[in-house]
């Protein structure tokens, strides 16, 4: 199971940190975040492998968002800075074992958190 928290209402330019704690005994090669805005498809935000030695980002968040993980706590974080109104969405944490070239495909992730709302006002 994945439990995400940390969403909220902020103003443009503000920062916010999401966290997602995993429980259970299932190993997944990657943990990551997707987001879904009203009327839009779920889109990839960021991913990090178990080793934590690389990170992957959508172009729209690169340089503003940072993904990290704490394997001792089986927790993944998403530090979001310089938030924009277009970042408004429900953010979902996820875990799975896609290939590196398929990280952006949500259907390749087997585990999903319940989602946490992030709203950025202008």
KOLVEXKOL-884104 format. One record per residue: x, y, z of N, C-alpha, C in turn; residue number from 1. Coordinates in pm, 1 decimal. Layout:
! residues N
[[X, Y, Z], [X, Y, Z], [X, Y, Z], NUM];
...
//
This chain:
! residues 122
[[83.4, -119.5, 0.0], [0.0, 0.0, 0.0], [87.1, 124.8, 0.0], 1];
[[34.0, 229.0, -63.7], [103.3, 356.2, -67.6], [14.3, 462.7, -6.1], 2];
[[70.3, 544.0, 79.3], [-4.8, 648.8, 146.7], [63.0, 781.5, 121.7], 3];
[[-3.4, 866.9, 45.0], [53.7, 996.6, 9.6], [-6.3, 1106.3, 95.5], 4];
[[73.6, 1208.0, 120.1], [23.2, 1323.6, 193.1], [108.3, 1444.4, 157.5], 5];
[[61.2, 1561.5, 197.2], [138.5, 1683.4, 178.4], [78.8, 1783.3, 82.3], 6];
[[-31.6, 1749.5, 19.0], [-93.0, 1842.4, -74.0], [-154.9, 1960.7, -2.3], 7];
[[-199.9, 2058.0, -80.5], [-264.1, 2174.1, -21.4], [-284.9, 2284.4, -122.1], 8];
[[-326.8, 2398.7, -70.5], [-349.6, 2517.7, -152.3], [-236.6, 2616.2, -127.3], 9];
[[-167.0, 2653.6, -233.8], [-56.3, 2748.3, -222.0], [-68.2, 2852.2, -332.9], 10];
[[14.1, 2954.3, -322.5], [17.4, 3057.3, -426.0], [130.7, 3029.9, -524.5], 11];
[[118.5, 3085.5, -641.8], [222.9, 3071.1, -742.4], [356.1, 3118.0, -685.5], 12];
[[459.5, 3039.3, -710.1], [591.7, 3070.6, -659.5], [625.5, 3003.2, -528.2], 13];
[[525.4, 2949.7, -461.8], [547.8, 2884.0, -333.7], [606.9, 2743.7, -354.4], 14];
[[640.7, 2682.0, -242.3], [693.7, 2545.8, -242.1], [603.0, 2454.6, -160.6], 15];
[[614.0, 2325.0, -191.2], [533.7, 2225.1, -122.3], [608.2, 2092.9, -130.5], 16];
[[598.3, 2012.1, -26.7], [661.9, 1880.7, -30.8], [558.8, 1771.9, -9.8], 17];
[[555.5, 1679.6, -102.9], [471.2, 1562.5, -92.0], [554.8, 1445.5, -41.7], 18];
[[491.5, 1358.5, 33.6], [559.0, 1237.2, 76.4], [467.0, 1117.8, 54.0], 19];
[[525.3, 1003.6, 39.1], [449.6, 882.1, 12.5], [519.1, 765.8, 81.3], 20];
[[451.3, 705.8, 175.8], [507.6, 594.2, 250.1], [449.8, 463.3, 197.6], 21];
[[536.0, 366.2, 177.9], [493.6, 234.9, 129.9], [494.4, 134.7, 243.7], 22];
[[400.4, 46.6, 241.0], [395.8, -60.9, 339.7], [374.8, -192.7, 266.2], 23];
[[403.3, -300.6, 332.6], [389.5, -429.3, 268.5], [523.1, -483.3, 224.0], 24];
[[523.0, -594.9, 155.8], [646.8, -665.5, 126.9], [678.9, -671.4, -20.9], 25];
[[611.5, -590.1, -100.3], [633.3, -596.3, -243.9], [750.1, -508.0, -283.9], 26];
[[842.6, -564.5, -355.5], [955.6, -485.7, -405.1], [921.7, -426.8, -540.5], 27];
[[952.6, -300.6, -558.0], [934.9, -233.8, -686.0], [1063.6, -163.7, -722.1], 28];
[[1099.7, -172.3, -848.4], [1224.5, -113.5, -892.8], [1220.7, 39.1, -884.8], 29];
[[1103.9, 95.3, -914.6], [1091.2, 240.9, -914.6], [977.3, 284.9, -822.9], 30];
[[995.2, 402.2, -767.5], [885.2, 476.6, -706.8], [879.2, 610.0, -778.1], 31];
[[759.4, 666.5, -784.0], [748.2, 790.5, -858.6], [618.0, 862.7, -832.1], 32];
[[597.8, 967.1, -910.6], [478.4, 1051.3, -899.1], [420.2, 1076.1, -1038.2], 33];
[[290.7, 1069.6, -1044.6], [213.8, 1113.8, -1159.9], [116.3, 1220.0, -1111.1], 34];
[[56.7, 1291.1, -1202.7], [-47.1, 1386.9, -1165.7], [-157.1, 1386.3, -1270.8], 35];
[[-273.9, 1426.8, -1228.1], [-387.8, 1430.7, -1318.9], [-471.5, 1554.4, -1289.4], 36];
[[-480.6, 1640.7, -1388.6], [-563.4, 1760.8, -1379.2], [-702.1, 1727.9, -1433.9], 37];
[[-802.9, 1804.5, -1395.8], [-939.6, 1777.8, -1444.0], [-946.3, 1776.5, -1596.2], 38];
[[-1006.2, 1671.5, -1648.5], [-1024.1, 1660.7, -1792.4], [-900.9, 1618.5, -1869.5], 39];
[[-794.2, 1586.3, -1798.8], [-670.3, 1547.6, -1865.1], [-629.2, 1406.8, -1822.8], 40];
[[-541.7, 1349.3, -1901.2], [-491.2, 1216.6, -1868.9], [-385.6, 1226.0, -1758.0], 41];
[[-367.4, 1114.5, -1692.3], [-263.3, 1109.1, -1590.9], [-127.1, 1121.3, -1658.9], 42];
[[-42.8, 1207.7, -1605.6], [86.9, 1230.9, -1668.6], [200.8, 1208.9, -1570.0], 43];
[[309.1, 1165.1, -1626.0], [431.1, 1138.9, -1549.9], [489.6, 1268.4, -1495.5], 44];
[[536.8, 1262.9, -1371.0], [603.4, 1377.6, -1310.6], [750.3, 1346.3, -1282.8], 45];
[[774.9, 1238.8, -1206.5], [911.8, 1206.4, -1168.8], [919.2, 1061.9, -1122.4], 46];
[[1039.3, 1005.5, -1130.2], [1061.1, 868.9, -1082.8], [1203.5, 855.0, -1032.8], 47];
[[1221.8, 758.0, -943.3], [1353.8, 733.1, -885.4], [1366.9, 583.7, -861.5], 48];
[[1479.2, 524.3, -896.6], [1496.0, 381.1, -874.2], [1528.1, 350.8, -728.8], 49];
[[1523.5, 222.2, -695.1], [1552.8, 180.6, -558.5], [1691.5, 228.9, -514.3], 50];
[[1786.6, 226.3, -604.5], [1922.7, 267.7, -570.7], [1931.1, 417.3, -540.9], 51];
[[1840.0, 494.4, -593.2], [1842.0, 638.3, -572.7], [1953.3, 709.9, -646.4], 52];
[[2020.3, 641.4, -736.6], [2136.4, 702.1, -800.5], [2101.3, 783.8, -924.3], 53];
[[1975.9, 777.7, -966.3], [1932.0, 859.2, -1079.8], [1792.1, 910.4, -1053.2], 54];
[[1758.9, 1016.4, -1118.2], [1623.9, 1069.1, -1110.5], [1575.9, 1104.5, -1250.2], 55];
[[1446.1, 1098.3, -1269.2], [1386.5, 1123.4, -1400.4], [1269.0, 1219.3, -1381.7], 56];
[[1258.2, 1316.4, -1471.7], [1156.4, 1419.1, -1458.4], [1088.1, 1447.1, -1591.4], 57];
[[962.4, 1489.2, -1581.1], [895.7, 1545.5, -1697.4], [959.1, 1680.6, -1728.1], 58];
[[962.2, 1716.0, -1853.4], [1023.3, 1843.2, -1891.9], [954.2, 1961.1, -1822.4], 59];
[[826.3, 1949.4, -1798.9], [750.3, 2060.2, -1741.6], [786.8, 2090.8, -1597.0], 60];
[[852.8, 1996.6, -1528.6], [886.3, 2019.1, -1388.0], [1036.5, 2018.8, -1363.6], 61];
[[1112.8, 1988.0, -1465.6], [1257.5, 1979.8, -1449.5], [1314.3, 2113.0, -1401.9], 62];
[[1398.9, 2106.9, -1300.3], [1457.4, 2228.1, -1244.0], [1375.0, 2289.0, -1132.9], 63];
[[1249.9, 2245.3, -1120.0], [1162.9, 2298.4, -1014.0], [1127.1, 2192.1, -910.1], 64];
[[1115.7, 2068.6, -952.3], [1077.9, 1959.2, -864.1], [1199.2, 1869.1, -839.2], 65];
[[1203.3, 1812.0, -720.1], [1309.1, 1718.1, -685.0], [1248.1, 1595.5, -618.8], 66];
[[1278.1, 1480.2, -673.8], [1231.2, 1355.2, -613.9], [1345.3, 1292.5, -535.3], 67];
[[1311.6, 1234.1, -422.3], [1411.4, 1165.9, -340.4], [1342.3, 1051.9, -267.4], 68];
[[1421.4, 966.7, -206.9], [1362.3, 854.5, -134.8], [1444.6, 819.3, -12.7], 69];
[[1378.6, 761.0, 83.9], [1440.6, 711.7, 206.0], [1407.0, 562.8, 213.9], 70];
[[1500.9, 479.2, 180.0], [1472.3, 335.5, 174.1], [1448.8, 276.4, 311.9], 71];
[[1509.0, 333.4, 414.3], [1486.8, 282.4, 550.4], [1340.1, 298.9, 589.5], 72];
[[1278.6, 406.1, 542.5], [1138.1, 432.0, 572.1], [1046.6, 392.9, 456.5], 73];
[[1105.7, 345.7, 348.0], [1031.5, 312.3, 226.0], [938.5, 427.9, 191.0], 74];
[[997.1, 544.1, 180.6], [921.5, 666.2, 155.6], [984.9, 742.2, 40.4], 75];
[[900.9, 796.3, -44.0], [947.0, 880.0, -153.4], [890.9, 1020.8, -133.1], 76];
[[969.9, 1119.3, -168.8], [932.0, 1258.5, -150.9], [932.6, 1330.7, -285.5], 77];
[[851.9, 1432.7, -294.6], [854.1, 1520.8, -410.1], [856.0, 1664.0, -358.4], 78];
[[971.7, 1727.3, -367.9], [986.2, 1866.0, -329.4], [952.7, 1951.8, -450.7], 79];
[[850.1, 2034.1, -437.0], [804.1, 2116.5, -548.6], [831.0, 2263.2, -516.5], 80];
[[901.6, 2330.0, -603.2], [934.4, 2471.0, -585.5], [886.7, 2549.6, -706.3], 81];
[[881.0, 2680.6, -688.2], [837.4, 2770.5, -796.3], [709.4, 2718.4, -861.6], 82];
[[614.2, 2685.3, -779.6], [490.6, 2626.0, -830.1], [415.0, 2722.9, -919.3], 83];
[[350.5, 2666.8, -1019.8], [272.2, 2743.3, -1116.4], [126.9, 2695.3, -1113.9], 84];
[[35.6, 2780.5, -1156.7], [-104.8, 2736.5, -1161.0], [-124.4, 2608.2, -1243.5], 85];
[[-44.9, 2590.7, -1345.8], [-57.8, 2470.6, -1428.8], [-9.5, 2344.4, -1359.8], 86];
[[49.4, 2358.3, -1241.9], [86.0, 2240.6, -1162.1], [-33.1, 2187.8, -1082.0], 87];
[[-143.1, 2259.7, -1084.5], [-262.2, 2215.8, -1012.5], [-311.3, 2082.2, -1064.8], 88];
[[-324.2, 1986.3, -975.0], [-365.9, 1851.6, -1013.0], [-375.4, 1766.0, -887.4], 89];
[[-429.8, 1648.1, -905.3], [-419.6, 1545.7, -802.6], [-289.3, 1470.3, -829.6], 90];
[[-206.7, 1460.9, -728.9], [-77.4, 1394.3, -741.5], [-86.4, 1254.6, -681.0], 91];
[[-41.0, 1157.5, -758.7], [-44.7, 1018.0, -717.8], [96.8, 963.0, -706.2], 92];
[[125.0, 899.0, -595.2], [251.9, 827.7, -587.3], [229.7, 685.6, -639.6], 93];
[[336.3, 628.9, -687.1], [324.6, 499.7, -752.1], [452.4, 418.9, -732.9], 94];
[[440.9, 290.4, -749.4], [555.8, 201.1, -742.0], [538.2, 91.0, -846.4], 95];
[[646.9, 54.1, -907.5], [640.0, -49.2, -1009.2], [776.6, -79.1, -1064.7], 96];
[[779.0, -163.9, -1167.1], [905.6, -204.3, -1226.0], [905.5, -189.8, -1377.3], 97];
[[874.9, -69.5, -1427.8], [886.6, -49.1, -1572.4], [1032.8, -44.5, -1612.5], 98];
[[1057.2, -54.3, -1740.7], [1192.9, -32.3, -1788.6], [1223.1, 116.7, -1784.2], 99];
[[1349.4, 149.7, -1791.3], [1388.7, 289.9, -1785.4], [1326.0, 369.3, -1899.5], 100];
[[1310.3, 305.5, -2013.0], [1251.8, 374.2, -2127.6], [1101.7, 385.2, -2122.9], 101];
[[1038.0, 326.3, -2023.6], [891.5, 324.9, -2016.2], [840.2, 386.0, -1887.1], 102];
[[919.1, 469.0, -1825.0], [879.9, 525.8, -1696.5], [753.7, 610.3, -1706.4], 103];
[[726.9, 666.9, -1824.0], [613.9, 757.6, -1838.5], [481.5, 687.9, -1863.8], 104];
[[483.1, 556.8, -1871.0], [360.5, 481.2, -1896.8], [297.0, 439.5, -1765.3], 105];
[[183.6, 500.8, -1728.3], [123.2, 467.9, -1598.4], [74.2, 322.9, -1589.6], 106];
[[50.4, 259.6, -1702.0], [-1.5, 123.2, -1699.2], [104.6, 21.7, -1657.7], 107];
[[228.7, 64.8, -1650.1], [337.6, -26.1, -1611.7], [368.8, -20.0, -1463.3], 108];
[[290.4, 55.7, -1389.5], [308.6, 63.7, -1245.0], [195.9, -14.6, -1178.0], 109];
[[232.5, -97.0, -1081.6], [132.8, -184.6, -1021.5], [68.7, -132.6, -894.8], 110];
[[126.6, -31.4, -835.8], [77.6, 15.7, -707.3], [58.5, 166.9, -711.2], 111];
[[-54.4, 211.1, -654.4], [-88.8, 352.9, -655.8], [-139.8, 396.6, -519.8], 112];
[[-101.0, 518.8, -482.9], [-157.2, 580.2, -364.9], [-292.2, 641.2, -396.5], 113];
[[-354.3, 697.9, -296.3], [-491.2, 747.8, -310.1], [-497.5, 885.0, -375.1], 114];
[[-386.9, 952.8, -390.6], [-386.8, 1085.1, -451.5], [-398.0, 1195.2, -348.4], 115];
[[-328.4, 1304.2, -374.2], [-335.5, 1420.1, -286.9], [-346.5, 1545.2, -375.2], 116];
[[-437.7, 1633.1, -340.2], [-467.3, 1749.6, -422.4], [-365.1, 1860.5, -399.8], 117];
[[-313.1, 1912.5, -509.1], [-226.7, 2030.4, -505.8], [-295.3, 2137.7, -589.6], 118];
[[-320.9, 2251.6, -527.7], [-384.7, 2362.6, -596.7], [-295.6, 2485.0, -585.3], 119];
[[-260.7, 2542.5, -700.2], [-174.0, 2659.3, -703.6], [-254.0, 2776.1, -758.9], 120];
[[-271.8, 2877.9, -678.1], [-346.9, 2995.1, -721.9], [-253.0, 3099.2, -780.4], 121];
[[-304.7, 3175.2, -873.6], [-222.0, 3276.3, -941.0], [-223.9, 3407.8, -866.6], 122];
//
